[in-house]
Every structure is written in structure tokens, then in C-alpha cells.
Amino acid sequence: MTATSIQAQNLKTLNTLPEERFVGVLGGIFEHSAWVPQQIAARRPFDSLETLYRAMVEQIESAGRAAQLKLIRAHPELAGKAAIRGELTPESTSEQAGAGLDQCSEEEFNTLTQLNTDYQQKFGFPFIVAVRGYDRAGIIAEFQRRLGLSVDDEMAESLRQIYKIGRFRLEDLLANPAGVGG
């Protein structure tokens, strides 16, 4: 079976699931925010990964600032307390480990801890970056760059990063032979 046929089969299965199962399968696409798939379930069937993804993004975009802030605040700090305590979602654990955040030197960890504190004090929500393709040094540089943004600009950037993370997660789910049925 090719990756494209696996994706198509998983999407077909996803379209036919009972709403509760549909929400359960897609509930981790956007961190702790099952309200996103819940509110688009009635729009099925989706004919492609792109139409499903766009529907989810449009739902977030139309949800308003309060819901968007709640979504942003649902994300963990990078290499933060939740990671140390083992409280991240499986998706976040894998993503942070993929960027090497589980292998920080003491200096890197201390830098990230201070950046998390500074960022949270300035913006009132955690720093979010789609870590795929970044290494620790790149994440630290991005952190420092974004600390210079305004609150509105950073909120918009955080949402763009959340959409990227969601896209990666949705692609991974639909490309996995056991993804939707597993």
C-alpha cells in the first residue's frame, strides 16, 4: 500500500466514524483542544487532508480571541516543568525529543528556563514553535527573536506555529497504517 492510498483509506475511515470517535482520533491534533474537531464533525465528509486541515484552521480562526488564547495556553513550555515531570502529551513528547530538547545541556536548559520565564512574563502564554526541522540552538535563537515582537504579532505567530504543528500531526496520523483505526 502506498502512502497516498494509506492516507486516502484513513481519511475515508475518519469520515465514517461516529462523532465521538472522530473527535477522539483528532483531539490531539491541536493540543488539548478537542473542541476543534468537535465543531467540524458535522461538515464531513472531507475529500482530502487539505480540506480537513483547512476546516480545522478556519474553526480556530473564527473562534475569537478568547478561544485562541485558550488554545495557545493549552501548549506546554518547551523543555519546561511538564516535560521534566513527564506530563506532556505523547505528540509533544515526541516533537520535543525530535528537536533534542530532552538532551539539553545544563546551560541550554537554564537558558530555556529563563527564556520561558521572560516570554511568559511579556506575553502571558507559552512560547510555541513547530520544532520539526529545528535543533536546540535554532529554537533558542527563535525564542530570542520573538521576544522582540509585540503581543499581537506574537499571538498571530503563535497561531501560525500551532497550525504548522497541527498540519504535521494530521499528516502523521493519516500516513500511519494504524493511524485512524489504531
VMD Tcl script that builds the backbone (N, CA, C; Angstrom):
set m [mol new atoms 546]
animate dup $m
set s [atomselect $m all]
$s set {name element resname resid chain x y z} {
  {N N MET 1 A 0.840 -1.173 0.000}
  {CA C MET 1 A 0.000 0.000 0.000}
  {C C MET 1 A 0.892 1.246 0.000}
  {N N THR 2 A 0.616 2.206 -0.862}
  {CA C THR 2 A 1.402 3.431 -0.916}
  {C C THR 2 A 0.962 4.402 0.178}
  {N N ALA 3 A 1.818 5.385 0.448}
  {CA C ALA 3 A 1.491 6.394 1.462}
  {C C ALA 3 A 0.207 7.135 1.090}
  {N N THR 4 A 0.024 7.419 -0.192}
  {CA C THR 4 A -1.177 8.127 -0.650}
  {C C THR 4 A -2.422 7.280 -0.441}
  {N N SER 5 A -2.330 5.990 -0.708}
  {CA C SER 5 A -3.501 5.135 -0.523}
  {C C SER 5 A -3.806 4.920 0.969}
  {N N ILE 6 A -2.771 4.875 1.794}
  {CA C ILE 6 A -2.981 4.780 3.246}
  {C C ILE 6 A -3.694 6.036 3.734}
  {N N GLN 7 A -3.217 7.185 3.277}
  {CA C GLN 7 A -3.833 8.452 3.666}
  {C C GLN 7 A -5.302 8.495 3.228}
  {N N ALA 8 A -5.570 8.093 2.005}
  {CA C ALA 8 A -6.945 8.107 1.492}
  {C C ALA 8 A -7.835 7.146 2.280}
  {N N GLN 9 A -7.312 5.968 2.606}
  {CA C GLN 9 A -8.086 4.994 3.378}
  {C C GLN 9 A -8.366 5.522 4.781}
  {N N ASN 10 A -7.365 6.096 5.409}
  {CA C ASN 10 A -7.558 6.654 6.743}
  {C C ASN 10 A -8.562 7.801 6.733}
  {N N LEU 11 A -8.516 8.642 5.710}
  {CA C LEU 11 A -9.473 9.741 5.609}
  {C C LEU 11 A -10.884 9.200 5.390}
  {N N LYS 12 A -11.010 8.179 4.557}
  {CA C LYS 12 A -12.321 7.559 4.331}
  {C C LYS 12 A -12.871 6.986 5.641}
  {N N THR 13 A -12.020 6.295 6.390}
  {CA C THR 13 A -12.433 5.743 7.681}
  {C C THR 13 A -12.822 6.862 8.648}
  {N N LEU 14 A -12.009 7.895 8.704}
  {CA C LEU 14 A -12.268 9.037 9.585}
  {C C LEU 14 A -13.628 9.671 9.285}
  {N N ASN 15 A -13.951 9.785 8.016}
  {CA C ASN 15 A -15.224 10.383 7.605}
  {C C ASN 15 A -16.433 9.566 8.056}
  {N N THR 16 A -16.249 8.265 8.264}
  {CA C THR 16 A -17.386 7.403 8.619}
  {C C THR 16 A -17.484 7.084 10.106}
  {N N LEU 17 A -16.506 7.546 10.882}
  {CA C LEU 17 A -16.533 7.257 12.319}
  {C C LEU 17 A -17.690 7.969 13.009}
  {N N PRO 18 A -18.220 7.375 14.074}
  {CA C PRO 18 A -19.186 8.124 14.894}
  {C C PRO 18 A -18.512 9.409 15.396}
  {N N GLU 19 A -19.303 10.445 15.639}
  {CA C GLU 19 A -18.741 11.747 16.006}
  {C C GLU 19 A -17.796 11.658 17.206}
  {N N GLU 20 A -18.171 10.918 18.228}
  {CA C GLU 20 A -17.334 10.814 19.422}
  {C C GLU 20 A -15.959 10.233 19.088}
  {N N ARG 21 A -15.932 9.235 18.236}
  {CA C ARG 21 A -14.660 8.609 17.833}
  {C C ARG 21 A -13.859 9.553 16.926}
  {N N PHE 22 A -14.540 10.251 16.022}
  {CA C PHE 22 A -13.910 11.244 15.151}
  {C C PHE 22 A -13.188 12.283 16.008}
  {N N VAL 23 A -13.882 12.799 17.015}
  {CA C VAL 23 A -13.306 13.798 17.922}
  {C C VAL 23 A -12.151 13.182 18.696}
  {N N GLY 24 A -12.304 11.960 19.150}
  {CA C GLY 24 A -11.239 11.293 19.889}
  {C C GLY 24 A -9.979 11.100 19.063}
  {N N VAL 25 A -10.143 10.720 17.808}
  {CA C VAL 25 A -8.994 10.499 16.933}
  {C C VAL 25 A -8.277 11.811 16.633}
  {N N LEU 26 A -9.038 12.882 16.427}
  {CA C LEU 26 A -8.444 14.165 16.041}
  {C C LEU 26 A -8.200 15.105 17.228}
  {N N GLY 27 A -8.561 14.671 18.426}
  {CA C GLY 27 A -8.467 15.539 19.595}
  {C C GLY 27 A -7.067 16.006 19.928}
  {N N GLY 28 A -6.034 15.280 19.512}
  {CA C GLY 28 A -4.655 15.661 19.806}
  {C C GLY 28 A -3.990 16.461 18.707}
  {N N ILE 29 A -4.697 16.712 17.623}
  {CA C ILE 29 A -4.098 17.482 16.530}
  {C C ILE 29 A -3.750 18.888 17.018}
  {N N PHE 30 A -4.671 19.495 17.737}
  {CA C PHE 30 A -4.434 20.792 18.368}
  {C C PHE 30 A -4.475 20.568 19.876}
  {N N GLU 31 A -3.363 20.752 20.532}
  {CA C GLU 31 A -3.098 20.421 21.926}
  {C C GLU 31 A -4.279 20.653 22.872}
  {N N HIS 32 A -4.746 19.585 23.492}
  {CA C HIS 32 A -5.821 19.654 24.491}
  {C C HIS 32 A -7.013 20.479 24.011}
  {N N SER 33 A -7.356 20.370 22.742}
  {CA C SER 33 A -8.412 21.213 22.174}
  {C C SER 33 A -9.343 20.391 21.288}
  {N N ALA 34 A -10.003 19.415 21.904}
  {CA C ALA 34 A -10.938 18.563 21.164}
  {C C ALA 34 A -12.120 19.356 20.626}
  {N N TRP 35 A -12.313 20.587 21.106}
  {CA C TRP 35 A -13.407 21.412 20.592}
  {C C TRP 35 A -13.251 21.690 19.096}
  {N N VAL 36 A -12.012 21.660 18.590}
  {CA C VAL 36 A -11.794 21.949 17.172}
  {C C VAL 36 A -12.419 20.852 16.304}
  {N N PRO 37 A -12.024 19.576 16.451}
  {CA C PRO 37 A -12.684 18.560 15.631}
  {C C PRO 37 A -14.166 18.400 15.969}
  {N N GLN 38 A -14.527 18.643 17.215}
  {CA C GLN 38 A -15.937 18.525 17.605}
  {C C GLN 38 A -16.802 19.492 16.791}
  {N N GLN 39 A -16.306 20.676 16.567}
  {CA C GLN 39 A -17.098 21.684 15.876}
  {C C GLN 39 A -17.079 21.544 14.356}
  {N N ILE 40 A -16.222 20.688 13.827}
  {CA C ILE 40 A -16.233 20.475 12.370}
  {C C ILE 40 A -16.775 19.099 11.980}
  {N N ALA 41 A -17.088 18.268 12.941}
  {CA C ALA 41 A -17.526 16.890 12.657}
  {C C ALA 41 A -18.734 16.855 11.723}
  {N N ALA 42 A -19.654 17.778 11.892}
  {CA C ALA 42 A -20.864 17.784 11.070}
  {C C ALA 42 A -20.586 18.187 9.622}
  {N N ARG 43 A -19.404 18.684 9.345}
  {CA C ARG 43 A -19.057 19.110 7.980}
  {C C ARG 43 A -18.528 17.958 7.130}
  {N N ARG 44 A -18.422 16.775 7.697}
  {CA C ARG 44 A -17.949 15.618 6.934}
  {C C ARG 44 A -18.929 15.275 5.831}
  {N N PRO 45 A -18.459 14.633 4.798}
  {CA C PRO 45 A -17.117 14.066 4.599}
  {C C PRO 45 A -16.141 15.104 4.040}
  {N N PHE 46 A -14.878 14.924 4.421}
  {CA C PHE 46 A -13.799 15.738 3.888}
  {C C PHE 46 A -13.154 14.954 2.756}
  {N N ASP 47 A -12.903 15.614 1.636}
  {CA C ASP 47 A -12.399 14.891 0.469}
  {C C ASP 47 A -10.878 14.821 0.382}
  {N N SER 48 A -10.197 15.531 1.286}
  {CA C SER 48 A -8.732 15.478 1.280}
  {C C SER 48 A -8.210 15.920 2.640}
  {N N LEU 49 A -6.951 15.607 2.877}
  {CA C LEU 49 A -6.289 16.081 4.075}
  {C C LEU 49 A -6.367 17.606 4.107}
  {N N GLU 50 A -6.173 18.241 2.973}
  {CA C GLU 50 A -6.176 19.700 2.911}
  {C C GLU 50 A -7.525 20.285 3.320}
  {N N THR 51 A -8.635 19.708 2.868}
  {CA C THR 51 A -9.944 20.269 3.241}
  {C C THR 51 A -10.231 20.047 4.725}
  {N N LEU 52 A -9.801 18.922 5.258}
  {CA C LEU 52 A -9.956 18.670 6.693}
  {C C LEU 52 A -9.117 19.663 7.493}
  {N N TYR 53 A -7.874 19.822 7.114}
  {CA C TYR 53 A -6.972 20.750 7.785}
  {C C TYR 53 A -7.519 22.180 7.717}
  {N N ARG 54 A -7.933 22.621 6.538}
  {CA C ARG 54 A -8.460 23.983 6.369}
  {C C ARG 54 A -9.693 24.191 7.238}
  {N N ALA 55 A -10.552 23.182 7.331}
  {CA C ALA 55 A -11.755 23.308 8.168}
  {C C ALA 55 A -11.363 23.510 9.629}
  {N N MET 56 A -10.339 22.800 10.078}
  {CA C MET 56 A -9.894 22.935 11.466}
  {C C MET 56 A -9.289 24.323 11.715}
  {N N VAL 57 A -8.463 24.779 10.794}
  {CA C VAL 57 A -7.851 26.104 10.934}
  {C C VAL 57 A -8.931 27.186 10.896}
  {N N GLU 58 A -9.863 27.073 9.976}
  {CA C GLU 58 A -10.951 28.054 9.884}
  {C C GLU 58 A -11.770 28.083 11.171}
  {N N GLN 59 A -11.954 26.932 11.794}
  {CA C GLN 59 A -12.701 26.875 13.050}
  {C C GLN 59 A -11.967 27.670 14.135}
  {N N ILE 60 A -10.677 27.504 14.194}
  {CA C ILE 60 A -9.883 28.257 15.174}
  {C C ILE 60 A -9.920 29.752 14.843}
  {N N GLU 61 A -9.735 30.085 13.578}
  {CA C GLU 61 A -9.727 31.489 13.165}
  {C C GLU 61 A -11.042 32.189 13.515}
  {N N SER 62 A -12.145 31.470 13.390}
  {CA C SER 62 A -13.454 32.081 13.643}
  {C C SER 62 A -13.884 31.988 15.111}
  {N N ALA 63 A -13.094 31.338 15.939}
  {CA C ALA 63 A -13.474 31.106 17.335}
  {C C ALA 63 A -13.339 32.349 18.214}
  {N N GLY 64 A -12.570 33.315 17.767}
  {CA C GLY 64 A -12.383 34.530 18.551}
  {C C GLY 64 A -11.149 34.476 19.434}
  {N N ARG 65 A -10.767 35.645 19.892}
  {CA C ARG 65 A -9.519 35.806 20.642}
  {C C ARG 65 A -9.478 34.984 21.929}
  {N N ALA 66 A -10.565 34.936 22.679}
  {CA C ALA 66 A -10.556 34.197 23.951}
  {C C ALA 66 A -10.281 32.709 23.721}
  {N N ALA 67 A -10.958 32.117 22.739}
  {CA C ALA 67 A -10.736 30.700 22.434}
  {C C ALA 67 A -9.330 30.474 21.888}
  {N N GLN 68 A -8.833 31.408 21.090}
  {CA C GLN 68 A -7.479 31.284 20.553}
  {C C GLN 68 A -6.439 31.350 21.671}
  {N N LEU 69 A -6.642 32.254 22.618}
  {CA C LEU 69 A -5.723 32.330 23.767}
  {C C LEU 69 A -5.766 31.047 24.591}
  {N N LYS 70 A -6.949 30.496 24.758}
  {CA C LYS 70 A -7.075 29.231 25.489}
  {C C LYS 70 A -6.305 28.123 24.762}
  {N N LEU 71 A -6.408 28.091 23.449}
  {CA C LEU 71 A -5.672 27.108 22.648}
  {C C LEU 71 A -4.163 27.316 22.810}
  {N N ILE 72 A -3.710 28.549 22.718}
  {CA C ILE 72 A -2.283 28.838 22.879}
  {C C ILE 72 A -1.818 28.410 24.269}
  {N N ARG 73 A -2.606 28.740 25.272}
  {CA C ARG 73 A -2.217 28.418 26.656}
  {C C ARG 73 A -2.301 26.931 26.966}
  {N N ALA 74 A -2.931 26.151 26.105}
  {CA C ALA 74 A -3.001 24.697 26.293}
  {C C ALA 74 A -1.672 24.019 25.964}
  {N N HIS 75 A -0.772 24.749 25.313}
  {CA C HIS 75 A 0.519 24.187 24.922}
  {C C HIS 75 A 1.513 24.253 26.083}
  {N N PRO 76 A 2.393 23.256 26.159}
  {CA C PRO 76 A 3.408 23.245 27.222}
  {C C PRO 76 A 4.586 24.147 26.867}
  {N N GLU 77 A 5.320 24.558 27.891}
  {CA C GLU 77 A 6.582 25.239 27.656}
  {C C GLU 77 A 7.553 24.252 27.020}
  {N N LEU 78 A 8.448 24.756 26.198}
  {CA C LEU 78 A 9.488 23.904 25.638}
  {C C LEU 78 A 10.503 23.586 26.727}
  {N N ALA 79 A 10.774 22.303 26.896}
  {CA C ALA 79 A 11.723 21.829 27.915}
  {C C ALA 79 A 11.363 22.387 29.290}
  {N N GLY 80 A 10.071 22.525 29.553}
  {CA C GLY 80 A 9.599 23.118 30.799}
  {C C GLY 80 A 9.253 22.084 31.853}
  {N N LYS 81 A 8.526 22.540 32.872}
  {CA C LYS 81 A 8.192 21.700 34.025}
  {C C LYS 81 A 7.398 20.460 33.635}
  {N N ALA 82 A 6.454 20.608 32.701}
  {CA C ALA 82 A 5.641 19.454 32.295}
  {C C ALA 82 A 6.509 18.377 31.654}
  {N N ALA 83 A 7.510 18.796 30.885}
  {CA C ALA 83 A 8.423 17.826 30.265}
  {C C ALA 83 A 9.233 17.094 31.322}
  {N N ILE 84 A 9.713 17.836 32.304}
  {CA C ILE 84 A 10.513 17.233 33.374}
  {C C ILE 84 A 9.682 16.220 34.160}
  {N N ARG 85 A 8.418 16.565 34.409}
  {CA C ARG 85 A 7.538 15.671 35.183}
  {C C ARG 85 A 6.927 14.560 34.331}
  {N N GLY 86 A 7.191 14.556 33.020}
  {CA C GLY 86 A 6.629 13.531 32.147}
  {C C GLY 86 A 5.150 13.712 31.885}
  {N N GLU 87 A 4.676 14.966 31.886}
  {CA C GLU 87 A 3.251 15.253 31.751}
  {C C GLU 87 A 2.849 15.757 30.366}
  {N N LEU 88 A 3.747 15.700 29.400}
  {CA C LEU 88 A 3.409 16.145 28.052}
  {C C LEU 88 A 2.532 15.118 27.357}
  {N N THR 89 A 1.765 15.579 26.363}
  {CA C THR 89 A 1.030 14.634 25.526}
  {C C THR 89 A 2.054 13.798 24.760}
  {N N PRO 90 A 1.666 12.622 24.297}
  {CA C PRO 90 A 2.609 11.823 23.502}
  {C C PRO 90 A 3.139 12.597 22.290}
  {N N GLU 91 A 2.270 13.401 21.663}
  {CA C GLU 91 A 2.687 14.182 20.493}
  {C C GLU 91 A 3.767 15.186 20.873}
  {N N SER 92 A 3.542 15.934 21.963}
  {CA C SER 92 A 4.530 16.935 22.394}
  {C C SER 92 A 5.829 16.291 22.842}
  {N N THR 93 A 5.731 15.165 23.532}
  {CA C THR 93 A 6.937 14.452 23.969}
  {C C THR 93 A 7.787 14.080 22.760}
  {N N SER 94 A 7.154 13.500 21.756}
  {CA C SER 94 A 7.862 13.078 20.550}
  {C C SER 94 A 8.459 14.272 19.809}
  {N N GLU 95 A 7.680 15.340 19.678}
  {CA C GLU 95 A 8.146 16.524 18.945}
  {C C GLU 95 A 9.338 17.174 19.654}
  {N N GLN 96 A 9.251 17.331 20.973}
  {CA C GLN 96 A 10.347 17.952 21.710}
  {C C GLN 96 A 11.594 17.070 21.683}
  {N N ALA 97 A 11.411 15.761 21.798}
  {CA C ALA 97 A 12.555 14.848 21.726}
  {C C ALA 97 A 13.185 14.901 20.341}
  {N N GLY 98 A 12.348 15.014 19.293}
  {CA C GLY 98 A 12.859 15.084 17.928}
  {C C GLY 98 A 13.759 16.289 17.700}
  {N N ALA 99 A 13.540 17.356 18.462}
  {CA C ALA 99 A 14.382 18.557 18.367}
  {C C ALA 99 A 15.534 18.508 19.360}
  {N N GLY 100 A 15.644 17.408 20.086}
  {CA C GLY 100 A 16.737 17.255 21.039}
  {C C GLY 100 A 16.526 17.977 22.359}
  {N N LEU 101 A 15.301 18.422 22.629}
  {CA C LEU 101 A 15.064 19.159 23.864}
  {C C LEU 101 A 15.131 18.267 25.101}
  {N N ASP 102 A 15.082 16.968 24.898}
  {CA C ASP 102 A 15.235 16.042 26.024}
  {C C ASP 102 A 16.708 15.757 26.323}
  {N N GLN 103 A 17.605 16.392 25.556}
  {CA C GLN 103 A 19.044 16.167 25.728}
  {C C GLN 103 A 19.792 17.474 25.964}
  {N N CYS 104 A 19.121 18.461 26.533}
  {CA C CYS 104 A 19.738 19.760 26.782}
  {C C CYS 104 A 20.890 19.648 27.769}
  {N N SER 105 A 21.936 20.430 27.490}
  {CA C SER 105 A 22.991 20.583 28.484}
  {C C SER 105 A 22.416 21.425 29.614}
  {N N GLU 106 A 23.126 21.481 30.723}
  {CA C GLU 106 A 22.660 22.295 31.843}
  {C C GLU 106 A 22.538 23.767 31.415}
  {N N GLU 107 A 23.503 24.235 30.638}
  {CA C GLU 107 A 23.479 25.624 30.162}
  {C C GLU 107 A 22.267 25.872 29.246}
  {N N GLU 108 A 22.022 24.955 28.320}
  {CA C GLU 108 A 20.857 25.100 27.430}
  {C C GLU 108 A 19.555 25.064 28.223}
  {N N PHE 109 A 19.483 24.158 29.173}
  {CA C PHE 109 A 18.278 24.057 29.991}
  {C C PHE 109 A 18.051 25.353 30.774}
  {N N ASN 110 A 19.118 25.885 31.369}
  {CA C ASN 110 A 18.996 27.138 32.114}
  {C C ASN 110 A 18.589 28.294 31.198}
  {N N THR 111 A 19.153 28.337 29.992}
  {CA C THR 111 A 18.778 29.374 29.019}
  {C C THR 111 A 17.307 29.248 28.658}
  {N N LEU 112 A 16.849 28.030 28.365}
  {CA C LEU 112 A 15.440 27.817 28.015}
  {C C LEU 112 A 14.517 28.156 29.180}
  {N N THR 113 A 14.922 27.824 30.381}
  {CA C THR 113 A 14.115 28.148 31.564}
  {C C THR 113 A 13.949 29.657 31.691}
  {N N GLN 114 A 15.051 30.401 31.513}
  {CA C GLN 114 A 14.984 31.870 31.603}
  {C C GLN 114 A 14.154 32.448 30.450}
  {N N LEU 115 A 14.335 31.919 29.248}
  {CA C LEU 115 A 13.547 32.392 28.106}
  {C C LEU 115 A 12.061 32.116 28.320}
  {N N ASN 116 A 11.732 30.936 28.833}
  {CA C ASN 116 A 10.325 30.620 29.139}
  {C C ASN 116 A 9.754 31.636 30.127}
  {N N THR 117 A 10.520 31.957 31.164}
  {CA C THR 117 A 10.070 32.922 32.178}
  {C C THR 117 A 9.879 34.306 31.569}
  {N N ASP 118 A 10.867 34.772 30.822}
  {CA C ASP 118 A 10.789 36.097 30.201}
  {C C ASP 118 A 9.618 36.180 29.224}
  {N N TYR 119 A 9.466 35.143 28.444}
  {CA C TYR 119 A 8.400 35.101 27.436}
  {C C TYR 119 A 7.027 35.120 28.114}
  {N N GLN 120 A 6.861 34.264 29.112}
  {CA C GLN 120 A 5.578 34.183 29.825}
  {C C GLN 120 A 5.246 35.524 30.482}
  {N N GLN 121 A 6.241 36.184 31.056}
  {CA C GLN 121 A 6.004 37.490 31.682}
  {C C GLN 121 A 5.585 38.530 30.656}
  {N N LYS 122 A 6.184 38.506 29.485}
  {CA C LYS 122 A 5.866 39.502 28.459}
  {C C LYS 122 A 4.528 39.243 27.794}
  {N N PHE 123 A 4.263 37.964 27.433}
  {CA C PHE 123 A 3.102 37.664 26.602}
  {C C PHE 123 A 1.927 37.040 27.348}
  {N N GLY 124 A 2.188 36.381 28.465}
  {CA C GLY 124 A 1.102 35.748 29.211}
  {C C GLY 124 A 0.677 34.402 28.663}
  {N N PHE 125 A 1.495 33.827 27.812}
  {CA C PHE 125 A 1.248 32.479 27.277}
  {C C PHE 125 A 2.589 31.854 26.913}
  {N N PRO 126 A 2.619 30.520 26.727}
  {CA C PRO 126 A 3.895 29.851 26.449}
  {C C PRO 126 A 4.384 30.072 25.020}
  {N N PHE 127 A 5.685 30.034 24.860}
  {CA C PHE 127 A 6.321 30.091 23.541}
  {C C PHE 127 A 5.983 28.826 22.774}
  {N N ILE 128 A 5.553 28.994 21.542}
  {CA C ILE 128 A 5.188 27.845 20.710}
  {C C ILE 128 A 5.942 27.934 19.392}
  {N N VAL 129 A 6.579 26.848 19.040}
  {CA C VAL 129 A 7.241 26.755 17.743}
  {C C VAL 129 A 7.071 25.323 17.251}
  {N N ALA 130 A 6.810 25.185 15.968}
  {CA C ALA 130 A 6.766 23.856 15.352}
  {C C ALA 130 A 8.218 23.400 15.258}
  {N N VAL 131 A 8.645 22.554 16.182}
  {CA C VAL 131 A 10.065 22.240 16.353}
  {C C VAL 131 A 10.646 21.364 15.248}
  {N N ARG 132 A 9.809 20.755 14.431}
  {CA C ARG 132 A 10.327 19.895 13.369}
  {C C ARG 132 A 11.241 20.715 12.462}
  {N N GLY 133 A 12.469 20.251 12.293}
  {CA C GLY 133 A 13.441 20.955 11.474}
  {C C GLY 133 A 14.344 21.890 12.265}
  {N N TYR 134 A 14.072 22.060 13.549}
  {CA C TYR 134 A 14.905 22.899 14.412}
  {C C TYR 134 A 15.808 22.023 15.262}
  {N N ASP 135 A 16.951 22.588 15.644}
  {CA C ASP 135 A 17.760 21.985 16.695}
  {C C ASP 135 A 17.678 22.914 17.907}
  {N N ARG 136 A 18.334 22.553 18.986}
  {CA C ARG 136 A 18.237 23.354 20.215}
  {C C ARG 136 A 18.710 24.791 19.996}
  {N N ALA 137 A 19.823 24.962 19.301}
  {CA C ALA 137 A 20.350 26.311 19.066}
  {C C ALA 137 A 19.367 27.140 18.233}
  {N N GLY 138 A 18.759 26.535 17.253}
  {CA C GLY 138 A 17.780 27.240 16.421}
  {C C GLY 138 A 16.546 27.638 17.201}
  {N N ILE 139 A 16.120 26.772 18.107}
  {CA C ILE 139 A 14.957 27.078 18.948}
  {C C ILE 139 A 15.280 28.247 19.873}
  {N N ILE 140 A 16.449 28.236 20.459}
  {CA C ILE 140 A 16.853 29.328 21.354}
  {C C ILE 140 A 16.924 30.644 20.574}
  {N N ALA 141 A 17.483 30.611 19.372}
  {CA C ALA 141 A 17.566 31.825 18.548}
  {C C ALA 141 A 16.164 32.340 18.192}
  {N N GLU 142 A 15.264 31.442 17.853}
  {CA C GLU 142 A 13.885 31.837 17.517}
  {C C GLU 142 A 13.182 32.419 18.739}
  {N N PHE 143 A 13.391 31.804 19.870}
  {CA C PHE 143 A 12.856 32.300 21.141}
  {C C PHE 143 A 13.285 33.752 21.348}
  {N N GLN 144 A 14.595 33.995 21.218}
  {CA C GLN 144 A 15.145 35.338 21.438}
  {C C GLN 144 A 14.589 36.334 20.433}
  {N N ARG 145 A 14.467 35.937 19.177}
  {CA C ARG 145 A 13.929 36.823 18.146}
  {C C ARG 145 A 12.499 37.219 18.467}
  {N N ARG 146 A 11.703 36.238 18.839}
  {CA C ARG 146 A 10.280 36.501 19.046}
  {C C ARG 146 A 9.995 37.266 20.329}
  {N N LEU 147 A 10.904 37.262 21.267}
  {CA C LEU 147 A 10.732 38.093 22.457}
  {C C LEU 147 A 10.675 39.580 22.097}
  {N N GLY 148 A 11.171 39.945 20.917}
  {CA C GLY 148 A 11.139 41.327 20.461}
  {C C GLY 148 A 9.837 41.742 19.796}
  {N N LEU 149 A 8.916 40.815 19.587}
  {CA C LEU 149 A 7.653 41.130 18.910}
  {C C LEU 149 A 6.650 41.757 19.875}
  {N N SER 150 A 5.639 42.404 19.299}
  {CA C SER 150 A 4.529 42.927 20.102}
  {C C SER 150 A 3.624 41.763 20.502}
  {N N VAL 151 A 2.760 41.971 21.468}
  {CA C VAL 151 A 1.847 40.921 21.922}
  {C C VAL 151 A 0.960 40.455 20.766}
  {N N ASP 152 A 0.382 41.382 20.011}
  {CA C ASP 152 A -0.494 40.990 18.900}
  {C C ASP 152 A 0.261 40.221 17.822}
  {N N ASP 153 A 1.463 40.704 17.485}
  {CA C ASP 153 A 2.258 40.000 16.473}
  {C C ASP 153 A 2.658 38.610 16.958}
  {N N GLU 154 A 2.984 38.502 18.240}
  {CA C GLU 154 A 3.388 37.195 18.769}
  {C C GLU 154 A 2.207 36.248 18.874}
  {N N MET 155 A 1.043 36.760 19.200}
  {CA C MET 155 A -0.138 35.896 19.232}
  {C C MET 155 A -0.415 35.341 17.826}
  {N N ALA 156 A -0.310 36.193 16.819}
  {CA C ALA 156 A -0.503 35.745 15.434}
  {C C ALA 156 A 0.552 34.710 15.045}
  {N N GLU 157 A 1.806 34.945 15.453}
  {CA C GLU 157 A 2.871 33.980 15.153}
  {C C GLU 157 A 2.640 32.670 15.888}
  {N N SER 158 A 2.189 32.733 17.126}
  {CA C SER 158 A 1.889 31.513 17.880}
  {C C SER 158 A 0.821 30.687 17.176}
  {N N LEU 159 A -0.213 31.346 16.685}
  {CA C LEU 159 A -1.262 30.618 15.953}
  {C C LEU 159 A -0.705 30.010 14.676}
  {N N ARG 160 A 0.147 30.738 13.952}
  {CA C ARG 160 A 0.762 30.157 12.742}
  {C C ARG 160 A 1.560 28.900 13.093}
  {N N GLN 161 A 2.278 28.948 14.211}
  {CA C GLN 161 A 3.055 27.789 14.645}
  {C C GLN 161 A 2.138 26.627 15.036}
  {N N ILE 162 A 1.045 26.941 15.705}
  {CA C ILE 162 A 0.066 25.914 16.076}
  {C C ILE 162 A -0.513 25.262 14.828}
  {N N TYR 163 A -0.794 26.051 13.814}
  {CA C TYR 163 A -1.328 25.491 12.563}
  {C C TYR 163 A -0.303 24.571 11.908}
  {N N LYS 164 A 0.992 24.955 11.949}
  {CA C LYS 164 A 2.040 24.096 11.395}
  {C C LYS 164 A 2.120 22.777 12.162}
  {N N ILE 165 A 2.094 22.882 13.487}
  {CA C ILE 165 A 2.137 21.672 14.322}
  {C C ILE 165 A 0.937 20.786 13.988}
  {N N GLY 166 A -0.239 21.386 13.894}
  {CA C GLY 166 A -1.454 20.635 13.567}
  {C C GLY 166 A -1.342 19.944 12.218}
  {N N ARG 167 A -0.766 20.634 11.244}
  {CA C ARG 167 A -0.594 20.050 9.912}
  {C C ARG 167 A 0.327 18.830 9.983}
  {N N PHE 168 A 1.453 18.973 10.678}
  {CA C PHE 168 A 2.379 17.847 10.830}
  {C C PHE 168 A 1.681 16.661 11.504}
  {N N ARG 169 A 0.953 16.940 12.569}
  {CA C ARG 169 A 0.280 15.873 13.309}
  {C C ARG 169 A -0.791 15.203 12.461}
  {N N LEU 170 A -1.539 15.981 11.712}
  {CA C LEU 170 A -2.581 15.401 10.853}
  {C C LEU 170 A -1.957 14.554 9.752}
  {N N GLU 171 A -0.896 15.046 9.133}
  {CA C GLU 171 A -0.201 14.263 8.103}
  {C C GLU 171 A 0.327 12.951 8.681}
  {N N ASP 172 A 0.931 13.024 9.869}
  {CA C ASP 172 A 1.464 11.818 10.511}
  {C C ASP 172 A 0.344 10.826 10.821}
  {N N LEU 173 A -0.757 11.316 11.330}
  {CA C LEU 173 A -1.893 10.444 11.661}
  {C C LEU 173 A -2.423 9.751 10.414}
  {N N LEU 174 A -2.656 10.498 9.364}
  {CA C LEU 174 A -3.258 9.912 8.169}
  {C C LEU 174 A -2.275 9.060 7.369}
  {N N ALA 175 A -0.974 9.270 7.545}
  {CA C ALA 175 A 0.013 8.455 6.836}
  {C C ALA 175 A 0.331 7.148 7.556}
  {N N ASN 176 A -0.090 7.038 8.812}
  {CA C ASN 176 A 0.202 5.860 9.616}
  {C C ASN 176 A -0.799 4.752 9.283}
  {N N PRO 177 A -0.316 3.552 8.900}
  {CA C PRO 177 A -1.240 2.481 8.572}
  {C C PRO 177 A -2.253 2.168 9.690}
  {N N ALA 178 A -1.863 2.381 10.940}
  {CA C ALA 178 A -2.770 2.139 12.056}
  {C C ALA 178 A -3.391 3.434 12.574}
  {N N GLY 179 A -3.120 4.556 11.895}
  {CA C GLY 179 A -3.484 5.886 12.367}
  {C C GLY 179 A -4.892 6.077 12.859}
  {N N VAL 180 A -5.876 5.934 12.017}
  {CA C VAL 180 A -7.255 6.224 12.371}
  {C C VAL 180 A -7.901 5.019 13.040}
  {N N GLY 181 A -7.549 3.855 12.592}
  {CA C GLY 181 A -8.168 2.643 13.151}
  {C C GLY 181 A -7.471 2.136 14.386}
  {N N GLY 182 A -6.258 2.688 14.665}
  {CA C GLY 182 A -5.441 2.186 15.765}
  {C C GLY 182 A -5.841 2.689 17.109}
}
mol reanalyze $m
mol bondsrecalc $m
mol representation Tube
mol addrep $m
